[in-house]
Amino acid sequence: MTVHEQFADDLALYALGALSGEERIPLESHLQECASCRRELEQLRGDAALLAISTAGPRPPARAKTRLMDAIAGEPRTQPSRSRLNWWAILGWATAGLMLVFVIGVSRHNKRLSSTVAELSGMVEHERVASDRARRVSEVLHASDATPYEILPVSMKTRMPAGKAIYSRDQNGLIFVASNLQPPPAQKAYELWLIPSQGAPIPAGTFKPDSRGMAMVVNPPLPAGVEAKAFAITIEPEQGSSAPTSGIIMMGAGS
């Protein structure tokens, strides 16, 4: 075995910074006299530098490097009968470890990015729905044919409730607001009816007043192009009725 082969393993460990103090002395003494080994040491250091530059991603924890160096330093020393240390195998494992750290980091970043995009999409959709609702209310209130309907109680025995409906046939929209309403009986609700110029009453939404007696119905589904003669209110089952099942308690015609 030549002198160069004797120091081959030491050169690889020396380039990694994993050679202990006592083992460094004969190698450093040999490097002062051997230009060939000095060139090989520079090549090994250059390979390690290129590996560090070409490998992107998060920096491995310091303890990972320490464990790798300890594992390399712990390898049995080369005997004359053993083949030369496979430097490229060490570089291969190091590259695989660094790339695994990089892939894990990218995967976590992508998950966080996907979560952020989903939250932003939900916020945008919520704002779009709110904007569409406000636009529809504005269209009905400002329609050229918007007609107010004062809806008053048929009987004056209770506290004076009141309701107002604004209906636009052209926009096919209806805004209804009520005040001073009494709570309906259990499992019952108020139901608003569009009374057309011809034909049967058309259901225009069910509602229950809040603690202040206030209630609102905004743009319920209605047939397009219906001419309204009046609006009326009855008390119906909570799910609503397709036709009135009780007497009219409030009613108002267009003004």
C-alpha positions as CSV (number, residue, x, y, z in Angstrom):
1,M,0.0,0.0,0.0
2,T,1.4,3.4,-1.0
3,V,1.8,6.4,1.4
4,H,-1.1,8.1,-0.4
5,E,-3.4,5.2,0.2
6,Q,-2.4,5.1,3.9
7,F,-3.7,8.7,4.3
8,A,-6.7,8.5,2.0
9,D,-9.3,7.9,4.7
10,D,-7.7,10.6,6.9
11,L,-8.0,13.1,4.1
12,A,-11.8,12.5,3.8
13,L,-12.3,12.9,7.5
14,Y,-10.0,15.9,7.6
15,A,-12.0,17.6,4.9
16,L,-15.1,17.1,6.9
17,G,-13.5,18.4,10.1
18,A,-14.0,15.1,11.8
19,L,-10.3,14.1,12.5
20,S,-9.3,14.2,16.1
21,G,-6.2,16.2,17.4
22,E,-3.8,13.2,17.7
23,E,-4.8,11.8,14.3
24,R,-4.3,15.2,12.6
25,I,-0.6,15.5,13.5
26,P,0.8,12.8,11.1
27,L,-1.6,13.8,8.3
28,E,-0.8,17.5,8.6
29,S,3.0,16.6,8.6
30,H,2.5,14.5,5.5
31,L,0.5,17.3,3.7
32,Q,3.5,19.7,4.2
33,E,5.6,17.3,2.1
34,C,3.1,15.8,-0.3
35,A,1.7,18.1,-3.1
36,S,-0.5,15.2,-4.4
37,C,-2.3,14.8,-1.1
38,R,-2.7,18.5,-0.8
39,R,-4.4,18.7,-4.2
40,E,-6.7,15.8,-3.3
41,L,-7.6,17.5,0.0
42,E,-8.5,20.7,-1.9
43,Q,-10.7,18.7,-4.3
44,L,-12.5,17.0,-1.4
45,R,-13.1,20.4,0.2
46,G,-14.3,21.8,-3.1
47,D,-16.8,18.9,-3.5
48,A,-18.2,19.6,0.0
49,A,-18.5,23.3,-0.8
50,L,-20.4,22.6,-4.1
51,L,-22.7,20.3,-2.2
52,A,-23.5,23.0,0.3
53,I,-24.2,25.6,-2.4
54,S,-26.3,23.3,-4.6
55,T,-28.6,22.0,-1.8
56,A,-31.5,24.4,-1.1
57,G,-33.9,24.3,1.8
58,P,-33.9,24.8,5.6
59,R,-30.6,24.5,7.5
60,P,-30.4,21.2,9.3
61,P,-30.2,21.5,13.1
62,A,-26.7,21.7,14.6
63,R,-27.3,18.5,16.5
64,A,-27.9,16.7,13.2
65,K,-24.4,17.7,12.0
66,T,-22.8,16.7,15.3
67,R,-24.4,13.2,15.1
68,L,-23.3,12.8,11.5
69,M,-19.7,13.8,12.4
70,D,-19.7,11.4,15.4
71,A,-20.9,8.6,13.2
72,I,-18.2,9.1,10.6
73,A,-15.5,9.5,13.3
74,G,-16.6,6.3,14.9
75,E,-16.0,4.2,11.9
76,P,-13.1,1.7,12.4
77,R,-9.7,2.9,11.1
78,T,-8.7,1.5,7.7
79,Q,-6.5,-1.5,7.7
80,P,-4.1,-2.4,4.9
81,S,-6.4,-5.1,3.7
82,R,-9.6,-2.8,3.6
83,S,-10.6,-0.9,0.5
84,R,-10.4,3.0,0.4
85,L,-13.2,4.9,2.1
86,N,-16.1,5.6,-0.3
87,W,-16.2,9.4,-0.1
88,W,-19.0,9.7,-2.7
89,A,-21.2,7.4,-0.6
90,I,-20.9,9.8,2.3
91,L,-21.7,12.7,0.1
92,G,-24.7,10.8,-1.3
93,W,-26.2,10.1,2.2
94,A,-25.6,13.7,3.2
95,T,-27.3,15.0,0.1
96,A,-30.3,12.7,0.7
97,G,-30.6,13.9,4.3
98,L,-30.5,17.6,3.3
99,M,-33.0,17.0,0.5
100,L,-35.4,15.3,2.9
101,V,-35.3,18.3,5.2
102,F,-36.0,20.6,2.3
103,V,-39.0,18.5,1.1
104,I,-40.5,18.5,4.6
105,G,-40.1,22.2,4.8
106,V,-41.7,22.8,1.4
107,S,-44.6,20.5,2.3
108,R,-45.3,22.4,5.5
109,H,-45.1,25.7,3.8
110,N,-47.5,24.5,1.1
111,K,-50.0,23.4,3.7
112,R,-49.9,26.8,5.4
113,L,-50.3,28.5,2.1
114,S,-53.3,26.4,1.1
115,S,-55.0,27.1,4.5
116,T,-54.4,30.9,4.0
117,V,-55.8,30.8,0.4
118,A,-58.9,28.9,1.7
119,E,-59.5,31.5,4.4
120,L,-59.1,34.4,2.0
121,S,-61.5,32.7,-0.5
122,G,-64.1,32.3,2.2
123,M,-63.8,36.0,3.2
124,V,-64.1,37.1,-0.5
125,E,-67.2,34.9,-1.0
126,H,-68.8,36.3,2.2
127,E,-68.2,39.9,1.0
128,R,-69.6,39.1,-2.4
129,V,-72.8,37.7,-0.9
130,A,-73.2,40.7,1.4
131,S,-72.6,43.1,-1.6
132,D,-75.1,41.3,-3.8
133,R,-77.7,41.5,-1.0
134,A,-77.1,45.2,-0.5
135,R,-77.3,45.8,-4.2
136,R,-80.6,44.0,-4.5
137,V,-82.1,46.0,-1.6
138,S,-81.0,49.2,-3.3
139,E,-82.5,48.2,-6.6
140,V,-85.9,47.5,-5.1
141,L,-85.9,50.7,-3.0
142,H,-84.9,52.9,-5.9
143,A,-86.9,51.2,-8.6
144,S,-89.1,53.6,-10.6
145,D,-92.2,51.5,-9.9
146,A,-91.4,50.9,-6.2
147,T,-94.7,51.2,-4.3
148,P,-95.1,51.4,-0.5
149,Y,-97.9,49.4,1.2
150,E,-99.0,50.4,4.7
151,I,-100.0,47.2,6.5
152,L,-102.3,47.8,9.5
153,P,-104.2,45.4,11.8
154,V,-107.7,44.5,10.9
155,S,-108.7,44.3,14.6
156,M,-107.7,47.1,17.0
157,K,-108.0,45.0,20.2
158,T,-104.3,44.6,20.7
159,R,-101.3,47.0,20.7
160,M,-101.0,48.9,17.4
161,P,-98.7,46.8,15.2
162,A,-97.6,48.2,11.9
163,G,-95.9,46.9,8.7
164,K,-94.6,48.4,5.5
165,A,-93.9,46.6,2.3
166,I,-92.1,48.1,-0.7
167,Y,-92.6,46.0,-3.9
168,S,-91.2,46.4,-7.4
169,R,-92.7,44.2,-10.1
170,D,-89.9,45.3,-12.6
171,Q,-87.2,44.2,-10.1
172,N,-89.2,41.3,-8.8
173,G,-88.2,42.4,-5.3
174,L,-90.0,42.9,-2.0
175,I,-88.8,44.6,1.2
176,F,-91.1,44.2,4.3
177,V,-90.6,45.7,7.8
178,A,-92.9,45.2,10.7
179,S,-93.0,46.7,14.3
180,N,-95.0,46.2,17.5
181,L,-95.8,42.6,16.7
182,Q,-96.9,40.2,19.4
183,P,-95.2,36.8,19.5
184,P,-97.2,34.2,17.5
185,P,-98.6,31.1,19.3
186,A,-96.3,28.1,19.8
187,Q,-95.3,26.3,16.6
188,K,-96.8,29.1,14.6
189,A,-95.4,32.0,12.6
190,Y,-96.6,35.1,10.7
191,E,-96.8,34.6,6.9
192,L,-96.8,37.5,4.4
193,W,-99.0,37.2,1.3
194,L,-98.9,39.0,-2.0
195,I,-102.5,39.6,-3.1
196,P,-102.4,39.8,-6.9
197,S,-104.8,41.7,-9.1
198,Q,-106.1,38.4,-10.3
199,G,-105.7,34.9,-8.8
200,A,-105.0,33.4,-5.4
201,P,-102.7,34.9,-2.7
202,I,-99.0,34.2,-3.2
203,P,-96.9,33.2,-0.2
204,A,-94.2,35.9,0.4
205,G,-92.3,34.5,3.4
206,T,-92.8,33.5,7.0
207,F,-91.3,35.5,10.0
208,K,-91.3,35.8,13.7
209,P,-90.7,39.1,15.6
210,D,-87.8,39.7,17.9
211,S,-88.0,40.7,21.5
212,R,-88.9,44.3,20.5
213,G,-91.6,43.2,18.2
214,M,-89.6,43.9,15.0
215,A,-89.5,41.6,11.9
216,M,-88.2,41.8,8.3
217,V,-88.6,39.9,5.1
218,V,-86.1,40.7,2.3
219,N,-86.6,39.6,-1.3
220,P,-88.5,36.3,-0.8
221,P,-88.8,34.1,-3.9
222,L,-91.8,35.4,-6.0
223,P,-93.1,34.7,-9.5
224,A,-91.8,37.3,-12.0
225,G,-94.0,40.1,-13.3
226,V,-96.9,39.8,-10.8
227,E,-99.0,42.9,-10.4
228,A,-99.7,43.4,-6.6
229,K,-103.0,44.7,-5.4
230,A,-102.3,44.4,-1.7
231,F,-100.3,42.6,0.9
232,A,-101.7,40.6,3.9
233,I,-100.5,38.8,7.0
234,T,-101.9,35.6,8.5
235,I,-100.8,33.2,11.3
236,E,-99.7,29.9,9.9
237,P,-97.6,26.8,10.9
238,E,-93.9,27.5,11.3
239,Q,-93.0,25.9,8.0
240,G,-95.5,28.2,6.2
241,S,-98.5,27.4,4.0
242,S,-99.2,27.4,0.3
243,A,-102.5,29.0,0.9
244,P,-103.9,31.0,3.9
245,T,-105.4,28.7,6.6
246,S,-106.5,31.4,9.0
247,G,-108.1,34.8,8.9
248,I,-106.2,37.9,7.7
249,I,-105.0,39.9,10.7
250,M,-103.2,42.7,8.8
251,M,-103.6,44.0,5.3
252,G,-102.6,47.0,3.2
253,A,-103.1,48.2,-0.4
254,G,-100.7,50.1,-2.6
255,S,-100.6,53.9,-2.3
